[in-house]
Amino acid sequence: MRKGTVRVAAAAVLLAGLAACGSDDSTPTLTWYINPDNGGQVELARRCTEAADGAYRIQTSLLPREASAQREQLARRLAANDSSIDIISLDPPFIPELAEAGFLAEIPDDVAEAVTENVVQGAIDGATWRDELVAVPFWANTQLLWYRRSVAEAAGLDPENEPVTWQQIIEAAQSQDKYLGVQGIRAEALTVWINALVTSAGGEIIDNPEAPADQVQLGLDTDAGRAAAQIIEDIARNGLGGPGLANEDENASMLLFQGDRGSFMVNWPFVWAATLAGVEAGNLDQSLVDDIGWALYPAVAEGEESRPPYGGISLGIGAFSEHTDLAIEAAQCIVQPDNQAYYMVTNGNPASNTEAYDDPEVQETFPMADLIRESLEAAAPRPQTPYYNEVSTGLQNTWHPPSSVTPDSSPEEATTLITEVLKGERLL
């Protein structure tokens, strides 16, 4: 963390120097509101400022670490017609809310065509609202199934070559007295898991995402919703998620997977670099790395394709910016494939543009790069709705703790709560 802080500070100083020495006061300054990372977005701002050759310069402003706090700050400032917001690094679930409110500038058709060329479908879907691209796909993320080769082999499974189901990995872990790495914490990670299960079962959490709040129809109290609840119940009731399942986030499930009772885990690609770092630091044994394999996200039903989680960041253009044309031009520079490849290698965040995956450094850093790209093509965004905050919070209130989840009641309880909240009949 100290190294990351130093890199951020150094890059910020470098950017400030470039702005002072390479531009005059007449050069438009674009402010890019970024989410916390390891300094990569500051470096991309520097690169694109240099490439602009005096047409504009980009300065960055850091958003809060928590996505919900980012949403709150941006929504409040944009509601006040804040003209200082030129470019925004946006978490996909909040894009429909800002677009519906008129807070994002329109993306011209020719630009939309250019920035979606060779881009994975999951990233395009996540940046689209009402059939229009409303943000520029930047980096994309997805969860893979990580597994201990020894456990899979003992269970007679070959996830690398034959897709596996949740039921298969549940049975494998149970028969060998192992734990499954999943995210059961009452937080966004739980919504991510629920959405992946429901969509992998052929359903959707919201059937009509563009409807007004009081007309939203939920797809939870369905066969797909009950199948999702059944999987969570099976894992929780049998103790397969470990003793801390109700508080288990992505880092906690990684640690569980790295332990002696690790077997299978669904998680983002950051776990690979984190595990290698643990070996380098002497905290983990190389034999653990040698025993780790990766595969596509588990299917809910045999013969059906899974819909892995989709995450990442897209770039929104502030509707009240005084330089929307330049901001759009800068966004196009930021998402160039070579910039995405750099960002993937140095900051660990996968690219949305498929060309970046052919970069030799990407292939070396991420041996599973091709699988990440394949997973992103099949990934399903979380519910695309202006009321995402209410939907996600409602799910977390009714599907937590995981030990309380049951297919007979949880989908119905969530449907009732969220529907009443959206109609203004109840508070979260």
Secondary structure, 3 states (H helix, E strand, C coil): CHHHHHHHHHHHHHHHHHHHHHCCCCCCEEEEEECCCCCHHHHHHHHHHHHHCCCCEEEEEECCCCHHHHHHHHHHHHHCCCCCCCEEEECHHHHHHHHHCCCECCCCHHHHHHHCCCECHHHHHHCEECCEECCEEEEEEECEEEEEHHHHHHCCCCCCCCCCEHHHHHHHHHHCCCEEECCCCCCHHHHHHHHHHHHHCCCCCECCCCCCHHHCCECCCCHHHHHHHHHHHHHHHCCCCCCCHHHCCHHHHHHHHHCCCEEEEEECCHHHHHHHHHHHCCCCCHHHHHCEEEECCCECCCCCCCCCEEEEEEEEEECCCCCHHHHHHHHHHHCCHHHHHHHHHHHCCCECEHHHHHCHHHHHHCCCHHHHHHHHHHCECCCCCCCHHHHHHHHHHHCCCHHHCCCCCHHHHHHHHHHHHHCCCCCC
